[in-house]
Amino acid sequence: MAKTRSAPGTPQPLPLPSTSPPRSHIARWFFRGGSLEEEEHHETHPWYMVLWLTGVDYFSTLGYQPGIALLAAGALSPIATLLLVGVTLLGALPVYAQVARRSYAGQGSIAMLENLLKGWKSKVFVLVLLGFATTDFVITMTLSAADATQHAIENPYLHPYVGEARVALTLGLLLVLALVFFRGFQEAISLAAVVGIPYIVLNVVVIVRSLMEIVRHPDLLSNWNRALTVHGDWTALLLASAIIFPRLALGMSGFETGVAVMPLVSGNQQDSTRRAGGVPVGRIGNTRRLLAAAAAIMSVLLLLSSFVTTLLIPESAYQTGGPASGRAIAYLAHELLGSIFGTVYDVSTIVILWFAGASAMAGLLHLIPRYLPRFGMAPRWVSYRRPMVLILFITAAIVTLIFQASVEAQGAAYATGVLVLMFSGALAVALALWQERERIRSVYFWAITAVFAFTLIDNIIERPDGVIIATVFIVVVLTIGSISRFSRSTELRVAKFTFQDDESARNWPEIVGKKVHLVPLRTNSVAARRKKLADVRKYYAVKGPVVFVYVQLMDNRSEFLSELRVSVRNEEENFVVDVFGAPAIANTLAYISESIDPISIFLGLTRQNLMTQAIRYLFLGEGETGLMVYTILLKYWEWTPEDDVRPLIFLMSE
């Protein structure tokens, strides 16, 4: 294809390499779904609809949270749950309200922490957090599907049909979830409301019926009070509950997803008319309403469900292997409202547990494309929905096969992922407020950070397998990212460039289109330019003006793409081009060469150790520039074939 030259003052970026055009029908179908970036700019919904997409993850924990609380705390379950609700309303909710205000593009607390560090430290730190986030979201998908399978297997009406095919049924639920996302986000959000609302209603019915049973039998309260006195006074009760609290931390899942799906939340009229870079106040406010509504609904249901299950379910029933194990409210639904209603409740629980993976899927689909492609650590197809859904389904299937769809085996990894994200969010907010000199508020969030740190450390000590599983995800993310960064290192790596001043814009047309010879420089001085020009004219028959190019690297060499600022000035009959904000010298020189289309290019060779130079190129953007420019241009010319004569390339020893 022929290159198009931009008008003076309005340079247009060169085409960047992309995935090869899909040839088969299946490949075309995969990429027909559009990019995630395009979808999020055109698909927004009222906050009370998106509430159910993030809420299915949060609310679905009612399927197993009361049972976990009973098993961990026994009679102390309501008090431990009260602490959980307190941490939720006074800790997690304020933290993520602040995160929503500072990271409204859906990047969450990870983006806030990314800005605290620079260079490769920042990239590695973000990739580690992405590993924990991936652990959280993937295990949410697999654990919820496995728990849905558990409910189906234990239901007396469904058991004859599903038998003991735990792994196969879990994989089937994950496959159906993937098919929903192949269709698009609209279907997922609509289905989330259809799934979530009946589930909440059914839980309210069971809880109200349970409260009526307690009113009819006041001796249940007396029995509970006697069970509490065994643990001592209220100080001892609170201390014992605080020790148990980390085991209940799964009841706080869903907040990171709430901010991850912020791009799906509609704003107001002021948001649509705001200038580029402005703060979408309407979207932030609506997201805060979403988070507050979800926290309020869940807090009430957690407290009431914990209270009624503690008073009504005997210890023998909620122990491991008992009829109420992992399904405490479902047990009460069958006992108090009959098998027909209990089966309806089971079906609703199965559906919402299965669909809880939708919020996790949506979170990953909005989170990963915001980081890995920008870091150059993922192929470009990561930005497309359907290929990403397929990759996530395969990952979830592998995890399911490894753990044989066991809920208990995945619980530690799930808790670890949730708590790391909670801790990172609290830490990011505390540091942000401290930098903004809001010291009193910052101290409050430092206290919240300490609470999450205690909970995380306690969970790791008690269940270290969660960190082991998360480490596997981190290693995979780092490995794939490094391979991708290496494979994409020879792209042009320039998003666009602008002129430094009006003089540069006027001079640019004078050097474009086979009018000059391009001579890169390592030192930008008059003496260096004269010496270089003398060497070129001594060994080559060069006619016409010469353009000296000096590239100044950006401070953060770990960035993959950049926006260049270009200065063009006359120097006698020649020109001097200064380029600012480059991520790598060789890639920038190749980009400038393609933009100018010179007659010839004179590249210098240092003849230093090639291994050392390769490392300097990959991590610092320097290295053996001459050879790399030649390599990058050849690769780019293969991707952009045209009839025009390519520049001559000369390699000179320095």
C-alpha positions in Angstrom: 0.0 0.0 0.0 1.2 3.5 -0.7 2.1 5.8 2.1 0.0 9.0 2.7 1.8 12.2 3.6 0.2 14.5 6.1 -0.3 18.2 5.5 2.0 20.7 7.3 1.2 21.0 11.0 -1.1 17.9 11.0 1.1 14.8 11.0 -0.8 11.6 10.9 0.6 8.5 12.6 2.0 5.7 10.4 0.0 2.4 10.4 1.1 0.1 13.2 1.4 -3.7 12.7 -1.6 -5.6 13.8 -2.8 -9.2 13.8 -2.8 -10.8 10.4 -6.1 -10.5 8.6 -8.3 -13.4 9.5 -8.7 -15.9 6.7 -11.0 -18.6 7.9 -14.7 -18.1 8.8 -14.0 -19.0 12.4 -11.2 -16.4 12.7 -13.3 -13.7 11.1 -16.1 -14.5 13.6 -13.7 -14.1 16.5 -12.6 -10.6 15.4 -16.1 -9.5 14.3 -17.0 -9.0 17.9 -15.1 -5.8 17.9 -12.5 -4.5 20.3 -13.2 -4.0 24.0 -12.2 -0.4 23.8 -14.8 0.3 21.1 -17.5 -1.6 23.1 -16.9 0.3 26.3 -17.3 3.7 24.6 -20.6 2.7 23.1 -22.2 0.4 25.6 -23.2 2.1 28.9 -26.1 1.3 31.2 -27.8 2.8 34.3 -25.9 2.1 37.5 -28.8 0.0 38.9 -28.5 -2.4 36.0 -24.7 -2.7 36.2 -25.3 -3.3 40.0 -26.5 -6.8 39.2 -23.4 -7.6 37.1 -21.1 -6.8 39.9 -23.7 -8.0 42.5 -24.0 -11.5 41.2 -20.5 -12.1 42.5 -21.1 -10.3 45.7 -24.6 -11.6 46.5 -23.9 -15.1 45.4 -21.6 -15.6 48.4 -24.9 -16.0 50.4 -24.9 -19.5 48.9 -21.9 -20.5 51.0 -20.9 -17.6 53.4 -23.4 -18.5 56.2 -22.2 -22.1 56.1 -18.6 -21.0 56.2 -19.3 -18.7 59.1 -21.1 -21.4 61.1 -18.3 -23.9 60.5 -15.6 -21.4 61.5 -17.3 -19.6 64.4 -20.3 -21.7 65.5 -22.3 -19.6 68.0 -20.0 -16.6 67.4 -21.1 -16.5 63.7 -23.4 -13.5 64.0 -20.8 -11.5 66.0 -18.0 -12.4 63.5 -20.4 -11.5 60.7 -21.1 -8.1 62.4 -17.4 -7.4 62.3 -17.3 -8.3 58.7 -20.2 -5.9 57.9 -18.4 -3.2 60.0 -15.2 -3.6 57.9 -17.3 -3.6 54.8 -19.2 -0.4 55.5 -16.4 1.5 57.3 -13.5 0.1 55.3 -14.1 -1.5 51.9 -16.9 0.9 50.9 -15.0 4.1 51.7 -11.8 2.8 50.1 -13.5 1.9 46.8 -15.5 5.2 46.8 -12.1 6.9 46.7 -10.8 4.5 44.1 -13.8 5.3 41.9 -13.0 9.0 42.1 -9.3 8.5 41.1 -9.5 5.7 38.7 -12.7 6.2 36.7 -11.5 4.5 33.5 -12.0 1.1 35.2 -8.3 0.4 36.1 -9.0 0.2 39.8 -6.5 0.5 42.6 -3.8 -1.1 40.4 -3.6 2.1 38.3 -3.3 4.2 41.4 -0.4 2.1 42.7 1.2 2.1 39.3 1.7 5.9 39.5 3.6 5.6 42.8 6.5 3.9 41.1 8.4 4.6 37.9 10.0 2.5 35.2 10.4 -1.2 35.3 9.6 -1.3 39.1 6.2 0.0 38.3 5.6 -2.5 35.5 6.7 -5.5 37.6 4.6 -4.3 40.6 1.5 -3.9 38.4 2.1 -7.3 36.8 2.3 -8.9 40.3 -1.0 -7.2 41.2 -2.5 -8.4 37.9 -1.5 -11.9 38.9 -3.5 -11.6 42.1 -6.4 -10.0 40.3 -6.4 -12.8 37.8 -6.3 -15.3 40.6 -9.3 -13.6 42.2 -11.4 -13.3 39.1 -10.5 -16.8 37.6 -11.1 -18.5 40.9 -14.4 -16.6 41.2 -15.5 -18.2 38.0 -14.3 -21.7 38.8 -15.3 -21.8 42.5 -18.8 -20.4 41.8 -19.4 -22.9 39.0 -18.1 -25.7 41.2 -20.4 -24.6 44.1 -23.3 -24.4 41.7 -22.5 -28.0 40.7 -22.4 -28.9 44.4 -25.9 -27.6 45.0 -27.2 -29.4 41.9 -25.7 -32.7 43.1 -27.1 -32.4 46.6 -30.6 -31.5 45.5 -32.9 -34.6 45.7 -34.8 -33.7 42.5 -31.7 -32.8 40.4 -29.4 -35.5 41.6 -30.9 -38.3 39.5 -30.2 -36.2 36.4 -26.7 -34.9 37.2 -25.4 -37.8 39.3 -21.8 -37.3 40.5 -20.5 -35.7 37.3 -18.9 -32.8 39.2 -16.1 -31.9 36.8 -18.2 -32.3 33.6 -21.1 -30.2 35.0 -18.7 -27.5 36.2 -17.1 -27.3 32.8 -20.5 -27.2 31.1 -21.5 -24.2 33.3 -18.3 -22.4 32.4 -18.8 -23.1 28.7 -22.3 -21.6 28.8 -21.0 -18.6 30.6 -18.4 -18.1 27.8 -21.1 -18.4 25.1 -23.0 -15.6 26.9 -20.0 -13.3 26.6 -19.4 -14.3 23.0 -22.8 -12.7 22.4 -21.7 -9.5 24.1 -22.0 -7.4 27.2 -25.7 -6.4 26.7 -26.8 -10.0 27.2 -24.6 -10.4 30.3 -26.0 -7.3 32.0 -29.6 -8.1 31.2 -29.2 -11.7 32.4 -27.5 -10.5 35.6 -30.6 -8.6 36.6 -32.9 -11.5 35.7 -30.7 -13.8 37.8 -29.9 -11.5 40.8 -33.3 -10.0 41.6 -35.2 -13.3 42.1 -32.3 -14.7 44.2 -32.5 -11.7 46.6 -36.3 -12.1 46.8 -36.0 -15.8 47.6 -33.4 -15.1 50.3 -35.6 -12.5 51.9 -38.5 -15.0 52.0 -36.3 -17.7 53.6 -34.9 -15.2 56.2 -38.4 -13.8 57.1 -39.8 -17.3 57.5 -36.8 -18.2 59.7 -37.3 -15.1 61.9 -40.9 -16.1 62.3 -39.7 -19.5 63.5 -37.4 -17.9 66.0 -40.3 -15.7 67.3 -42.4 -18.9 67.8 -39.7 -20.6 69.7 -38.0 -18.1 72.1 -36.0 -20.9 73.7 -33.8 -20.7 70.6 -32.5 -17.3 71.8 -31.9 -18.7 75.2 -29.9 -21.6 73.9 -27.8 -19.2 71.8 -27.2 -16.9 74.8 -26.0 -19.9 76.8 -23.7 -20.9 74.0 -22.2 -17.4 74.0 -21.6 -17.3 77.7 -19.1 -20.2 77.3 -16.8 -17.8 75.5 -16.8 -15.2 78.3 -17.9 -11.5 78.4 -18.4 -9.2 75.4 -14.8 -8.3 75.3 -13.8 -12.0 75.0 -16.5 -12.5 72.4 -15.3 -9.6 70.2 -11.7 -10.7 70.5 -12.6 -14.3 69.6 -14.7 -13.0 66.6 -11.8 -10.8 65.4 -9.5 -13.8 65.3 -12.1 -15.7 63.3 -12.9 -12.8 61.0 -10.3 -13.5 58.3 -12.0 -16.8 57.5 -15.1 -14.8 56.6 -13.3 -12.4 54.3 -14.9 -13.9 51.2 -18.0 -12.0 52.1 -16.3 -8.8 50.9 -15.7 -9.9 47.3 -17.1 -7.8 44.5 -15.7 -4.3 45.2 -12.8 -4.5 42.8 -15.2 -5.7 40.2 -17.5 -2.8 40.9 -14.8 -0.3 39.9 -13.5 -2.5 37.1 -16.8 -2.3 35.2 -17.1 1.5 35.7 -16.9 2.1 31.9 -20.2 0.3 31.6 -21.9 2.8 34.0 -23.7 5.7 32.4 -22.9 9.2 33.6 -24.9 12.4 33.1 -25.2 15.2 30.6 -22.1 17.0 32.0 -20.0 13.9 31.4 -20.9 13.7 27.7 -20.0 17.4 27.2 -16.8 17.5 29.3 -13.5 18.3 27.7 -11.0 15.5 27.0 -9.2 14.7 30.2 -12.0 16.0 32.4 -13.4 14.1 35.3 -16.7 12.3 34.7 -18.4 13.4 37.9 -21.7 11.7 36.9 -20.2 8.3 36.3 -18.2 8.5 39.5 -21.3 9.4 41.5 -23.4 6.6 39.9 -20.6 4.1 40.6 -20.5 5.2 44.2 -24.3 4.6 44.4 -23.7 1.2 42.9 -21.1 0.3 45.5 -23.2 1.7 48.4 -26.4 -0.1 47.3 -24.5 -3.4 46.9 -22.9 -3.1 50.3 -26.1 -2.1 52.0 -28.1 -5.0 50.5 -25.4 -7.5 51.3 -24.7 -6.3 54.8 -28.4 -6.7 55.8 -28.6 -10.2 54.3 -25.4 -11.4 55.8 -26.3 -10.3 59.3 -29.8 -11.8 59.1 -28.7 -15.0 57.4 -26.0 -15.5 59.9 -28.4 -14.9 62.8 -31.1 -17.3 61.6 -28.7 -20.1 60.5 -26.9 -20.0 63.9 -30.1 -20.3 65.8 -31.9 -22.8 63.6 -29.3 -25.2 62.2 -27.9 -27.9 64.6 -24.2 -28.4 64.7 -24.3 -31.8 63.3 -26.0 -30.5 60.1 -23.5 -27.7 59.2 -20.3 -29.8 59.9 -18.4 -31.0 56.8 -20.4 -33.6 55.0 -23.7 -32.6 56.8 -26.9 -31.7 54.9 -26.3 -27.9 55.6 -22.6 -27.9 54.8 -21.9 -25.2 52.2 -25.7 -24.5 51.8 -27.0 -23.2 55.1 -29.8 -21.1 53.7 -30.8 -23.7 51.2 -31.1 -26.2 54.1 -33.5 -23.8 55.9 -35.5 -23.3 52.7 -36.1 -27.1 52.5 -36.8 -27.5 56.2 -39.1 -24.6 56.7 -40.8 -24.0 53.3 -40.9 -27.5 51.9 -39.1 -29.4 49.1 -40.8 -27.6 46.2 -39.8 -24.1 47.4 -36.4 -25.5 48.5 -35.8 -26.8 45.0 -36.8 -23.4 43.5 -34.3 -21.8 45.9 -31.6 -24.3 44.9 -32.2 -23.6 41.2 -31.9 -19.9 41.8 -28.7 -20.4 43.9 -27.2 -22.6 41.2 -28.0 -20.0 38.5 -26.5 -17.1 40.4 -23.4 -19.0 41.5 -22.9 -19.9 37.9 -23.5 -16.4 36.8 -21.1 -15.0 39.4 -18.5 -15.8 36.9 -20.0 -13.1 34.7 -18.8 -10.3 36.9 -15.4 -11.9 37.1 -15.3 -12.3 33.3 -16.4 -8.7 32.8 -13.7 -7.6 35.3 -10.9 -9.4 33.5 -12.2 -8.3 30.0 -12.0 -4.7 31.2 -8.8 -5.0 33.3 -6.3 -6.9 31.2 -6.6 -4.9 27.9 -5.9 -1.7 29.9 -2.4 -2.9 31.0 -0.8 -5.7 29.1 -1.1 -4.2 25.5 0.0 -0.8 26.8 3.1 -2.4 28.3 3.7 -4.2 25.1 3.3 -7.4 27.0 0.4 -9.0 25.1 -0.5 -9.5 21.4 -2.9 -7.0 19.9 -5.7 -9.5 19.8 -6.0 -9.2 23.6 -8.0 -6.1 22.9 -10.7 -8.1 21.2 -13.5 -9.6 23.2 -14.1 -13.0 21.7 -10.5 -14.2 21.6 -10.1 -13.0 25.3 -13.3 -14.9 26.3 -11.9 -18.1 24.7 -8.6 -17.7 26.5 -10.3 -17.1 29.9 -12.6 -20.1 29.4 -9.6 -22.3 28.6 -7.8 -21.0 31.7 -10.9 -21.6 33.9 -11.2 -25.1 32.4 -7.6 -26.0 33.3 -8.1 -24.7 36.8 -11.2 -26.8 37.2 -9.5 -29.9 36.0 -6.5 -29.3 38.3 -8.7 -28.9 41.4 -11.3 -31.4 40.2 -14.1 -28.8 40.7 -13.5 -28.8 44.5 -14.9 -25.8 46.3 -12.7 -26.3 49.4 -9.5 -26.6 47.5 -10.0 -23.3 45.7 -11.2 -21.3 48.7 -7.7 -20.3 49.9 -6.7 -18.9 46.5 -10.0 -17.0 46.3 -9.6 -15.5 49.7 -5.9 -14.5 49.0 -6.9 -12.8 45.8 -9.7 -10.9 47.4 -7.6 -9.7 50.3 -4.6 -8.7 48.3 -6.9 -6.4 46.1 -8.6 -5.0 49.2 -5.2 -4.3 50.8 -3.8 -2.7 47.7 -6.9 -0.5 47.3 -6.7 0.7 50.9 -2.9 1.3 50.5 -3.4 3.2 47.3 -6.1 5.5 48.8 -4.0 6.1 52.0 -0.9 7.1 49.9 -3.0 9.3 47.6 -4.6 11.2 50.4 -1.2 11.6 52.1 0.3 13.1 48.9 -2.7 15.4 48.6 -1.9 16.6 52.2 -5.3 15.4 53.6 -3.5 13.9 56.6 -6.5 13.3 58.9 -8.4 11.3 56.2 -5.2 9.6 55.3 -4.6 8.3 58.8 -8.1 6.8 58.8 -7.3 4.9 55.6 -3.9 3.8 57.0 -5.9 2.2 59.8 -8.1 0.4 57.2 -4.9 -0.7 55.5 -3.7 -2.2 58.7 -6.9 -4.1 59.2 -6.7 -5.6 55.7 -2.9 -6.3 56.2 -3.7 -8.3 59.4 -6.5 -10.2 57.6 -4.3 -11.0 54.7 -1.3 -12.1 56.8 -3.5 -14.3 59.0 -5.1 -15.9 55.9 -1.6 -16.6 54.4 -0.3 -18.2 57.6 -3.4 -20.4 58.0 -3.8 -21.3 54.3 -0.5 -20.7 52.5 -1.7 -22.7 49.5 -3.6 -19.6 48.3 -0.3 -17.7 47.9 1.2 -20.7 46.0 -1.7 -20.7 43.5 -1.5 -16.9 43.1 2.2 -17.2 42.5 1.5 -19.6 39.6 -0.7 -17.0 38.0 1.9 -14.3 38.6 4.6 -16.4 37.0 2.4 -17.0 34.0 1.6 -13.3 33.6 5.2 -12.3 33.9 6.4 -15.1 31.5 3.8 -14.4 28.8 4.3 -10.6 29.2 8.1 -10.9 28.8 7.8 -13.1 25.7 5.3 -10.7 24.2 7.4 -7.7 25.0 10.4 -9.4 23.3 8.4 -10.4 20.2 6.9 -6.9 19.8 10.2 -5.0 20.5 10.8 -4.4 16.8 7.5 -2.5 16.2 7.7 1.2 15.6 6.3 1.9 19.1 5.1 5.4 18.3 1.4 6.3 18.7 1.7 9.8 17.2 4.0 12.8 17.0 3.4 16.5 17.1 5.6 19.5 16.2 7.4 21.4 18.8 6.6 24.8 17.2 5.3 26.5 14.1 8.8 26.7 12.5 9.1 22.9 12.7 5.7 22.5 11.0 6.8 24.9 8.2 10.1 23.1 7.7 8.7 19.6 7.7 7.4 19.6 4.1 10.9 20.6 3.0 12.4 17.3 4.1 9.6 14.8 3.2 9.6 12.6 0.1 13.0 11.6 -1.2 14.5 15.1 -0.7 17.2 14.4 2.0 19.7 12.0 3.4 19.1 10.9 7.0 22.0 10.9 9.4 21.3 9.9 13.1 23.6 11.3 15.8 24.6 10.1 19.2 25.7 13.6 20.3 23.8 16.7 19.4 26.3 19.4 18.9 27.6 21.6 16.0 31.0 19.9 16.2 29.5 16.4 16.1 27.3 17.3 13.1 30.3 18.7 11.2 32.5 15.7 11.9 29.7 13.2 10.9 29.0 15.1 7.7 32.7 15.1 6.8 32.8 11.3 7.4 29.8 10.7 5.2 31.0 12.9 2.3 34.5 11.4 2.6 33.3 7.8 1.9 30.0 8.3 0.0 29.0 10.5 -3.0 26.2 12.3 -1.2 24.3 15.0 -3.1 21.6 17.2 -1.6 20.8 18.3 2.0 21.3 16.1 5.0 18.9 15.8 8.0 20.7 15.2 11.3 18.4 13.4 13.7 19.0 13.3 17.5 16.7 11.3 19.7 16.1 12.1 23.3 14.7 9.2 25.3 11.9 9.6 27.8 12.7 9.2 31.5 10.5 6.1 31.8 12.2 3.6 29.4 9.7 0.9 30.3 6.9 2.5 28.4 6.1 0.7 25.1 4.3 3.4 23.1 5.0 7.1 23.2 3.9 10.4 21.7 6.8 12.1 20.1 7.5 15.9 19.9 9.6 16.8 16.9 11.6 20.0 16.3 12.9 20.8 12.7 15.3 23.7 12.1 17.6 24.8 9.3 21.4 24.7 9.6 22.9 26.2 6.5 21.8 24.0 3.6 21.0 21.1 6.0 18.4 20.4 8.7 18.5 19.3 12.3 15.6 17.2 13.7 15.4 16.9 17.5 13.0 14.2 18.7 11.7 14.2 22.3 9.9 11.6 24.4 11.1 8.5 22.6 10.8 5.0 24.3 13.7 3.6 22.3 16.2 5.2 19.9 16.2 2.6 17.1 12.4 2.3 16.9 12.1 6.1 16.9 14.7 6.5 14.1 12.8 3.9 12.0 9.6 5.8 12.6 11.1 9.1 11.6 12.7 7.6 8.6 9.4 6.2 7.4 7.7 9.5 8.0 10.4 11.5 6.0 11.1 8.8 3.4 14.7 9.9 2.8 17.0 9.0 -0.2 19.4 7.2 2.1 20.1 6.5 5.8 23.6 6.4 7.3 23.6 4.3 10.5 26.5 4.0 12.9 27.8 0.7 14.4 29.5 0.7 17.8 30.9 -2.9 17.4 30.4 -3.5 21.2 29.3 -6.7 22.8 26.1 -7.7 21.1 24.6 -9.4 24.2 25.1 -6.3 26.3 23.7 -4.2 23.6 20.6 -6.4 23.2 19.9 -6.1 26.9 20.4 -2.3 26.8 18.0 -2.2 23.9 15.2 -4.3 25.5 15.3 -2.5 28.9 16.8 0.9 28.3 15.9 1.6 24.7 19.6 2.1 23.6 21.9 -0.7 22.4 23.3 -1.3 18.9 21.1 1.3 17.2 22.3 0.8 13.6 21.6 -2.9 13.4 18.2 -2.5 15.2 17.0 0.3 12.9 17.9 -1.9 9.9 16.0 -4.9 11.5 12.9 -2.8 12.4 12.7 -1.2 8.9 13.0 -4.5 7.1 10.2 -6.0 9.3 8.0 -2.9 8.8 8.6 -3.0 5.0 7.4 -6.6 4.9 4.2 -5.6 6.7 3.7 -2.5 4.4 4.6 -3.5 0.9 4.5 -0.7 -1.7 5.8 0.2 -5.1 7.8 3.2 -3.9 11.7 2.9 -3.8 12.9 2.2 -0.3 15.8 4.3 1.2 19.3 3.0 0.8 20.8 1.9 4.1 24.5 2.4 4.9 26.1 0.9 8.0 29.2 2.9 9.2 31.7 2.1 11.9 32.0 4.7 14.6 
